[in-house]
Amino acid sequence: MLAADGLVAEVMQLLATTFADHKQGIESQWHRGKEVSIEDLPLALRQYRSFFERLLSTRPPARP
């Protein structure tokens, strides 16, 4: 059980890091005065929505 907890924590950390990196990339483009693609924001929102939909749709396994 402890190994499963560690794996879940590792995956959650990886997801959080991935989203933070993506957000930072978009923000750094804005701060440098570069144009951000009109698709960058909707893409980021779709990724967040997809992640949270999958997270919320999971159900714990049935107990025997």
Secondary structure as the mmCIF struct_conf table of DSSP 4:
data_model
#
loop_
_struct_conf.conf_type_id
_struct_conf.id
_struct_conf.beg_label_comp_id
_struct_conf.beg_label_asym_id
_struct_conf.beg_label_seq_id
_struct_conf.end_label_comp_id
_struct_conf.end_label_asym_id
_struct_conf.end_label_seq_id
HELX_RH_AL_P HELX_RH_AL_P1 LEU A 2 HIS A 31
TURN_TY1_P TURN_TY1_P1 ARG A 32 GLY A 33
HELX_LH_PP_P HELX_LH_PP_P1 LYS A 34 SER A 37
TURN_TY1_P TURN_TY1_P2 ILE A 38 GLU A 39
HELX_RH_AL_P HELX_RH_AL_P2 ASP A 40 SER A 57
HELX_LH_PP_P HELX_LH_PP_P2 PRO A 60 ARG A 63
#
